[in-house]
Amino acid sequence: MPRPTPWIALGLTALLIAPAGRAESTAPQTPATAAVPLAAASPWAGTLELYGFLPIRTTGDTTVRGFSADTDVWLGQLIPLIQMTGSARGSLERGRLGLLADLSYNRIGDDIARTTPRGRLSGAASVTTNLGLYDLALRYRLGNRESAVAAPGSWSVIPYAGVRLVDVNLAVDAELRGQGNHGLRLQRQGELARTWGQPLLGTQASLFLSERLRLFGRADIAGFGLAGSRDLSGNAQLGLGYAVGNNTDLNLSWRSMGLAFENGASRPSGFTTYQNGVEIGLKVFF
């Protein structure tokens, strides 16, 4: 039998090794594709929350040139008196360092009040209130970035420091009536208008109880008596947030706030207000 030529031998060898060669060429494609790096997450992040504060009870007093009127108003009495209200808070960070702002304004007309008892005098008073509180602060985040959805146990703690601008205008109308044989009726009007800044310290924190449910809290204090004989404000808040989308939270919390100021004059002017109630907010993460 004739021996195969070298060309035939080479052809048979090529047919035998070709499938193996094709398998070797296709095998590395999957790991090569998987090795493509993912795009890096943006260092920027932010939040925006629109909220409404419904104080169940508001107490306090207003003093204009030594004349005082006390306030004790429940929510049902307060709602018809609201003439204008608006509030929002937000934050922007790069990495862990960022800014936050919290802005609120309320105008309440003819607030129900009573004059401070003095001897045999009694009376009624009304207080018209314009109050703006505007916070701006530098913040630093510990823990995870804020988000609407996260793994259970994810947390963040964010201390902040800055300034609170207080803008207040209070007008007092009052009537005093005598109780003796000689009736007395005295009408007085007064106004307190002032804008000042308070140094602000605070912190906020959150903890995810489940993928969409989180516990959050906030507390701050400002003033420290620097702008008058009495100058102090503060907030304390605790609530729950639930993700209604991948980047949106519905927040419900209980909030207490207080503000006290007195100018220290011989016939002093000042006011105090304390509010406790429910806050509802819609917060967007981006």
C-alpha positions as CSV (number, residue, x, y, z in Angstrom):
1,M,0.0,0.0,0.0
2,P,1.4,3.4,-0.9
3,R,2.4,5.6,2.1
4,P,0.4,8.9,2.6
5,T,2.1,11.9,1.3
6,P,3.3,14.5,3.8
7,W,0.5,16.9,2.5
8,I,-2.2,14.4,3.4
9,A,-0.7,13.9,6.9
10,L,-0.7,17.7,7.5
11,G,-4.3,18.0,6.4
12,L,-5.5,15.3,8.8
13,T,-3.6,17.0,11.7
14,A,-5.2,20.4,11.0
15,L,-8.7,18.8,11.0
16,L,-8.0,17.2,14.4
17,I,-6.8,20.3,16.2
18,A,-9.2,22.9,14.6
19,P,-12.1,22.2,17.0
20,A,-9.8,22.5,20.0
21,G,-8.5,25.7,18.7
22,R,-12.0,27.2,18.2
23,A,-12.9,26.1,21.8
24,E,-9.8,27.8,23.1
25,S,-10.6,31.0,21.2
26,T,-14.2,31.3,22.5
27,A,-13.6,30.2,26.1
28,P,-11.8,33.4,27.3
29,Q,-14.7,35.7,26.1
30,T,-16.9,35.3,29.1
31,P,-14.2,36.2,31.7
32,A,-13.0,39.0,29.5
33,T,-16.5,40.5,29.4
34,A,-16.9,40.1,33.2
35,A,-13.6,41.9,33.7
36,V,-15.0,45.2,32.3
37,P,-15.1,47.6,35.3
38,L,-18.4,49.2,36.3
39,A,-18.8,53.0,36.3
40,A,-17.9,54.6,39.6
41,A,-20.7,56.0,41.8
42,S,-21.1,59.8,41.7
43,P,-19.5,61.6,44.7
44,W,-22.4,64.0,44.8
45,A,-25.7,63.2,46.6
46,G,-28.6,65.3,47.9
47,T,-32.1,65.3,49.5
48,L,-35.1,67.6,49.3
49,E,-38.1,67.4,51.7
50,L,-41.3,69.3,51.7
51,Y,-43.0,69.0,55.1
52,G,-45.8,70.4,57.2
53,F,-45.8,70.8,61.0
54,L,-49.2,70.5,62.8
55,P,-48.7,71.6,66.4
56,I,-51.3,69.9,68.6
57,R,-50.8,72.6,71.2
58,T,-49.0,75.9,71.2
59,T,-48.2,77.8,74.4
60,G,-46.2,80.9,75.2
61,D,-46.3,84.6,75.9
62,T,-45.6,87.9,74.2
63,T,-44.3,91.0,76.0
64,V,-44.1,94.4,74.4
65,R,-42.6,97.2,76.5
66,G,-43.5,95.4,79.7
67,F,-47.1,94.5,78.7
68,S,-47.7,90.7,78.5
69,A,-50.2,88.4,76.9
70,D,-50.3,84.6,77.3
71,T,-51.1,82.2,74.5
72,D,-52.6,78.7,74.8
73,V,-53.9,77.4,71.5
74,W,-55.0,73.9,70.4
75,L,-54.8,72.7,66.8
76,G,-58.5,73.1,66.2
77,Q,-58.3,76.7,67.2
78,L,-55.0,77.3,65.3
79,I,-56.0,76.1,61.9
80,P,-58.6,78.8,61.1
81,L,-56.0,81.5,62.1
82,I,-53.3,80.4,59.6
83,Q,-52.8,82.9,56.9
84,M,-49.7,81.6,55.3
85,T,-47.3,78.7,55.9
86,G,-44.5,77.0,54.0
87,S,-41.5,74.8,54.9
88,A,-38.8,72.8,53.2
89,R,-35.4,71.3,54.1
90,G,-32.7,69.9,51.9
91,S,-29.0,68.8,51.8
92,L,-26.2,68.5,49.3
93,E,-23.0,66.6,49.9
94,R,-19.8,65.6,48.1
95,G,-18.2,62.5,49.7
96,R,-19.1,62.9,53.3
97,L,-18.9,66.7,53.7
98,G,-22.0,68.8,52.7
99,L,-24.5,71.6,53.4
100,L,-28.0,71.5,54.8
101,A,-30.8,74.0,54.9
102,D,-34.1,74.1,56.7
103,L,-36.5,77.0,55.9
104,S,-39.9,77.7,57.4
105,Y,-42.3,80.6,57.6
106,N,-45.6,81.0,59.3
107,R,-48.1,83.9,59.5
108,I,-50.9,83.5,62.1
109,G,-53.5,86.3,62.5
110,D,-55.5,87.2,65.7
111,D,-54.0,84.5,67.8
112,I,-56.2,83.6,70.8
113,A,-54.5,84.9,74.0
114,R,-55.3,86.3,77.4
115,T,-53.6,89.1,79.5
116,T,-51.5,88.2,82.4
117,P,-53.5,88.4,85.7
118,R,-52.6,91.4,87.8
119,G,-54.6,92.0,90.9
120,R,-58.3,92.4,90.2
121,L,-57.8,92.9,86.5
122,S,-58.7,90.5,83.8
123,G,-58.8,90.8,80.0
124,A,-58.5,89.4,76.5
125,A,-55.8,89.9,73.9
126,S,-54.9,88.9,70.4
127,V,-51.4,88.4,69.0
128,T,-50.6,88.5,65.3
129,T,-47.5,86.4,64.6
130,N,-45.1,86.4,61.6
131,L,-42.3,84.0,62.3
132,G,-39.5,82.8,59.9
133,L,-36.8,80.3,60.9
134,Y,-34.0,79.8,58.4
135,D,-31.2,77.3,59.1
136,L,-27.9,76.9,57.1
137,A,-25.2,74.6,58.4
138,L,-22.1,72.6,57.4
139,R,-22.6,68.8,58.0
140,Y,-20.4,65.7,58.0
141,R,-21.8,62.2,57.5
142,L,-20.8,59.1,59.4
143,G,-22.1,55.7,58.1
144,N,-24.0,55.0,54.9
145,R,-25.2,57.5,52.4
146,E,-28.8,58.6,52.8
147,S,-31.2,56.8,50.6
148,A,-34.9,55.7,50.4
149,V,-34.1,51.9,50.2
150,A,-31.2,50.1,51.9
151,A,-30.3,46.9,53.6
152,P,-31.6,46.4,57.2
153,G,-29.1,47.7,59.7
154,S,-27.8,50.5,57.4
155,W,-27.3,53.7,59.4
156,S,-26.1,57.2,59.3
157,V,-25.3,59.9,61.9
158,I,-24.8,63.5,60.6
159,P,-23.7,66.2,63.1
160,Y,-23.9,69.8,61.8
161,A,-23.0,73.3,62.8
162,G,-24.1,76.7,61.4
163,V,-26.5,79.6,61.9
164,R,-30.2,80.0,62.5
165,L,-31.8,83.3,61.3
166,V,-34.9,84.3,63.2
167,D,-37.2,86.8,61.7
168,V,-40.1,87.8,63.9
169,N,-42.9,90.4,63.9
170,L,-45.5,90.3,66.7
171,A,-48.4,92.7,67.1
172,V,-50.4,92.7,70.4
173,D,-53.9,94.2,70.9
174,A,-55.3,93.9,74.4
175,E,-58.2,95.0,76.5
176,L,-58.1,95.1,80.4
177,R,-61.3,95.2,82.4
178,G,-61.6,96.1,86.1
179,Q,-63.7,93.9,88.5
180,G,-64.4,96.5,91.2
181,N,-67.1,99.2,91.6
182,H,-65.2,101.5,89.2
183,G,-65.0,99.7,85.9
184,L,-61.8,100.1,84.0
185,R,-61.2,99.4,80.3
186,L,-57.8,100.0,78.8
187,Q,-56.8,99.2,75.2
188,R,-53.2,98.9,74.4
189,Q,-51.3,98.1,71.2
190,G,-47.7,97.1,70.8
191,E,-45.4,95.6,68.2
192,L,-42.1,93.6,68.4
193,A,-40.1,93.3,65.2
194,R,-36.6,91.9,65.1
195,T,-34.3,89.8,63.0
196,W,-31.2,88.1,64.4
197,G,-28.8,85.2,64.0
198,Q,-28.2,82.3,66.4
199,P,-25.3,79.9,66.4
200,L,-26.6,76.4,65.7
201,L,-25.5,72.9,66.7
202,G,-27.4,69.7,65.9
203,T,-27.4,66.2,64.7
204,Q,-29.6,63.8,62.7
205,A,-29.5,60.0,62.5
206,S,-31.4,57.2,60.7
207,L,-31.4,53.4,61.0
208,F,-33.1,51.0,58.5
209,L,-35.4,48.5,60.3
210,S,-36.2,46.8,56.9
211,E,-35.4,47.4,53.3
212,R,-38.0,50.2,53.0
213,L,-38.7,51.2,56.7
214,R,-36.3,53.4,58.6
215,L,-36.3,55.1,62.1
216,F,-34.9,58.6,62.1
217,G,-34.4,61.4,64.6
218,R,-33.1,65.0,64.8
219,A,-32.2,67.4,67.6
220,D,-30.7,70.9,67.6
221,I,-30.1,73.9,69.9
222,A,-29.3,77.5,68.9
223,G,-28.9,80.9,70.5
224,F,-27.1,80.3,73.8
225,G,-28.1,83.7,75.1
226,L,-25.9,85.7,72.8
227,A,-28.5,88.1,71.3
228,G,-30.3,89.2,74.5
229,S,-30.9,88.5,78.1
230,R,-32.8,85.4,76.9
231,D,-32.1,83.9,73.5
232,L,-32.6,80.2,72.9
233,S,-34.3,77.9,70.4
234,G,-34.3,74.1,69.8
235,N,-36.0,71.1,68.2
236,A,-36.4,67.4,69.0
237,Q,-37.9,65.0,66.5
238,L,-38.4,61.2,66.2
239,G,-40.3,59.3,63.5
240,L,-40.5,56.7,60.8
241,G,-39.9,56.9,57.1
242,Y,-41.3,54.5,54.5
243,A,-40.0,54.2,50.9
244,V,-42.9,54.7,48.4
245,G,-40.5,54.4,45.5
246,N,-36.8,53.8,44.9
247,N,-35.9,57.4,45.8
248,T,-38.9,58.8,47.7
249,D,-39.8,58.6,51.4
250,L,-43.0,59.4,53.2
251,N,-42.1,60.6,56.7
252,L,-44.2,60.8,59.9
253,S,-42.8,62.0,63.1
254,W,-43.5,63.7,66.5
255,R,-41.7,67.0,66.9
256,S,-41.2,69.4,69.8
257,M,-39.8,72.9,69.3
258,G,-39.3,76.0,71.4
259,L,-38.1,79.6,71.0
260,A,-37.5,82.2,73.7
261,F,-36.2,85.7,73.4
262,E,-36.1,88.8,75.6
263,N,-34.2,92.0,74.9
264,G,-33.3,92.8,78.5
265,A,-34.6,96.4,78.5
266,S,-36.0,98.1,81.6
267,R,-39.4,97.7,80.0
268,P,-38.7,94.4,78.3
269,S,-39.9,93.1,75.0
270,G,-39.8,89.5,74.1
271,F,-41.7,86.3,73.6
272,T,-41.7,82.5,74.1
273,T,-43.4,79.8,72.1
274,Y,-43.5,76.1,72.6
275,Q,-45.1,73.7,70.2
276,N,-45.7,69.9,70.2
277,G,-47.2,68.1,67.3
278,V,-47.1,65.9,64.2
279,E,-44.8,66.5,61.2
280,I,-45.6,65.0,57.8
281,G,-43.0,65.1,55.0
282,L,-42.2,63.9,51.5
283,K,-38.5,63.4,51.0
284,V,-36.7,62.8,47.7
285,F,-33.2,61.4,47.4
286,F,-31.0,62.1,44.4
